[in-house]
Amino acid sequence: MTKKLTAVITREEKWYVAHCLELGVVSQGKTIEKAMANLKEAVELYLESFGIKDIPKTSGEVILSPLEVAVGR
């Protein structure tokens, strides 16, 4: 069985940090591909430990947009 989850990757200096939004699992890698592979492994280990019964449902649609805000008024 497979389950679709949402991953968000950000660049943090020399590392890519990958977050699984539904589970709060985080991993990292030197490349996007390595960060995703590490996140996949971390999520699979998480699910082995805690089970899959409480995974929140995802809409399957992800929309990312830059956000600019005023600071230091």
Secondary structure, 3 states (H helix, E strand, C coil): CCCCCCEEEEEECCEEEEEECCCCEEEEECCHHHHHHHHHHHHHHHHHHHCCCCCCCCCCCCCCCCCCCCCCC
